[in-house]
């Protein structure tokens, strides 16, 4: 369900009710962050209005997960629901690293720790010495205009799915037919708005890595990535991220968001933790 706050609406919240009556944000396990949607300056009032509506519905349990701790939502909703008879408990869930981008790529590299800086330069040099390597944004990922760009977006997504299936273990199992449709639907919806970026690292005459990212209000947010495991020795994973950061800086982005999860490579790139939390509220 989608709850609109105000008339005309100044904010919205996408909510869902589980079979046991638990009310939660509508996003599932593949939604890295969840929150109310509100313009700057209205976040607290929208969160409070959503909490009042939830209390009026009196669900036995409210579970709101993966909400940024630096947003007011958890605090405001815990207070509002607590005042209406709920036992509200907030907890920290997981890190969602991000990094601020400087004005040029050399400064980004220089800002890394000594070890991380040395390793990144070494890995880029090793790849460039082994093969001609390039990075680009796929046509059709930033704009939906024209059949040619749509065709390239489709072909890039095909390669993205194929690279997932070349992987081993959970990464290969992740890309089911349903998940493939999920990614295509997102890409088709966001590309015409200019909010999709498909980054492609080409090496050894093939598209060896594909990054699936969102572009919005100065932030480039990495959602998923796939690589050719046969080229793992050339560190195409970390290099593709570094070159995506280089292109993001050139395009004027000020933040590179690595989203949910604390994988080591995110900190090798200089990521700083931004925490996501949970609110669990129950009626006595």
N, C-alpha and C positions, 0 to 999 in steps of 0.2 A: 504494500500500500504506500501511497505517497501523500504525506501530510503537508499542506500548504499553510504557512503562517502569515496572517495579515490579509487585508483586502484593500487594494491589490496585494498579492503575495510579496513579502520581503525576504522569505526564506522557505526552505523545504527540508523535509526529512523523509528518506526512503526507509520504511519499516516493514518488518515481517513478523508473523505470529506462528510459532512452532505448534506442533500437535499437542504438546503439554501445556499450552497457554503462554509460554515464555515469549516476551516481546523483545525484539532485537533489531539492529540495523539490517537492511535487506541484503547487504553484501555477504558473500560466502567466504570460503577458505581462500579464494583467489582474489579477494579484495584486500590489497595491502594496507590501506588506511580507510577508516570510516568516520563520518562526522555529519553534523547538520551542514546544510549549504546556506550561507548568508553573506551579504556584502560586508565589507570592512566596517567595523564599528557596530554592527548589528548582531554579532555572534552570540553575545550573552543573552540578549533579549529573545532571540530565536530559540536558543537552547532552553531557556526558561519556559517559553510558550509550549515547546514540545513536551517538556517534563510535566507541565500542567495537564496537557491532553492525555498523556500516558496515565497519570494518576486518576483522571476522570474515567478512564477505561478499566482501571483496577485489575490489571493482569497480575497473576500470583507471583511472577518473577520477571525482572527486566535484566537483560544481559547485553551490554553494549561493549563491544571489543574492538581493539586496534584503533583506538581514538588517540590522536596526538595529545600528549600531556601538556604541550605548550599552547593548546587551544583551551578556551574556558569551559568546554562542554562537560567534561567529567565533574569538575567542581560545581558548576551551576546545577547540573541534574542531580548530583548527589544531595545537595542542599535542598533543592525543591522537592525531591521525592522523600527525603528524610522528614521534611516538615509535614508531609501528608501520610505519615504512618509507615513508610517503608524502612526496613533496615538496609542502609546503603553502604556498600564497602567498595573502596577503590583499590586497585592493585596495578602493579607494573607488569607488562607482558613481555615486550621484546623491543630491541633497538631497531631503528630505521635510519641508517647513516645517510648523511648528505654532506656536500662540501660547497663552500662558496667559491665562485670562479673569479679569478683576477682578470686583468685586461688583456693578457697575452699568455700563450702556452708556455713560454720559457719561464715566466714568473710562477706559473702553476707547478712546473717541475721543480723549480728552485725551492718552493715552499715545503716540499716533501721532506721527511726525515732523511738523514744522510744515507742510511741503508736502503730505504725505499727509492730514493732518487737514483742511487747507483744501479739498483736492480732494474728499474724501469728503463733507464738509458741503455743498459746492457741488452735487455730483451728487445727493445726497438731496433738496436743496431744489429743484433743477431738475425732478426727477421729480414731486415733490409739487405743484409749481406747474403742471405740464403736465396732470396727471390725478389722479383719486382712486386712490391706490395702497395696497395692503395686503399683509401677509405672514402666512401661517398654516402650521401643520403639517397636512397632509391627514389627515382621519380615516381610521383603518385602517392608518396607517403606524406607529403606536406600539402598537397593540393589534389582535389579530386577531378580537376578539369581535364578533359581530353581522353579519348580511348587509349592512346598510347601510354599515358602515365598510369591509367588504371591497369593496363596490361602488365606494366613493369611491377606495379605493386603486387599484383596477383602472382607473378613469377617469383618475386622476392619472398613472398609468404610461402610459396611452394618449397623454396630452398630452405627456409627457416624450419618448416615441418620436417623436411628430409634430414636436416642436420640433427634435429632432436632424435629422430629414429635411428641415426647412426650411433648415438650415444649408448652407454651401458646403464643398466640398473634403473633407478627411479626416474632419471631424466628421459630415458627412452619410453618407459611405461606411462609417463605423464601425458604424452601427446596422443591421446585417443581421438577417434573421429569426432566425438562431441567437443573435445577441447579445441580441435582444429576449427570447427565451426564457430566456437566462442571467439577465438582470435580473429577470424575473418570478419565476424560481425563488428567487433571493436574497430578493426582497421577501416572497414567500409563506412562506419559512422563518423570516425574522427578525421579521416583524411580530408573530406571536403571542408572541414572547419580549420584546417591547417594545424591540427593538434597531434598528428601522428608523425613519428620519425622512425624509419627503418634504416638503420645503419648497416652498411655492407663493407666488410674487409675482404679484399680480393688478394689472393696469394696463390702462386703456382697455377695461374690461369683458371682459378675457380673461385666462386664466392665461398670463402672458407669460414666466415662468421657472419651472423646476422643478429643485430640488436633491435629489440622492439621497445620503443620508448614513446612517452607522451610529452608534448610541449605545451606549456600553459603559463602565462604570466611570468615570464622570465625564468622558469624552471624547466629543465629537461629531466624527466623522471624515467629511469630505466626500469621497465616492467619484466622483461624476460630476454634471454639470449641463448643462442645455440652455436656450436662450433664443430668443425670437423675434427674428430678425435685423432685422425691420422696425422694432424699437424700440431698436436699438443706440444711437441718438443720445441716448437717455435713460439710458444707463449702467445698464440693468437688471441686468447681470451683477454688477458690483461692489456695487450697492445690495442685491441679493438676498442676497449673502454677508454684508453688514453687518447686515441685518435678521435673518438666521439667527443671527449672533453675538449680537444683542440678545436673541433668544428663548432661545438656549442659556444666556446669563447668567441670564435670568429663571427658567429651569428648574433652575439650580444646577450646570450643567456647569463644570468648571474648566479644560478644554482644548478648543481648536478645532484639529483636525488637518487640514491641507490636503493631506496625503498626497504621494505621489511626484510629483516634477516641480518645476522652478524657474521657472514662469511668473511674469512681473512682478507680476500682481495679488496674488499671495500675499504679496509683500513690501509692497505698498501697504496691505495689511491688518495689517501688523505681524508677519508670520510670521518665525520664526527657524529657521535650518537645523538639522535633525536628519539625520544622514547615514546612508545605507544602503550596505552593502558586499557584497563577494563573497569567498568562499573557493573556490579551485581547488586540488585536491589530486590528484596523479597518482602512480601506481606507476612506478618506474624500469623 
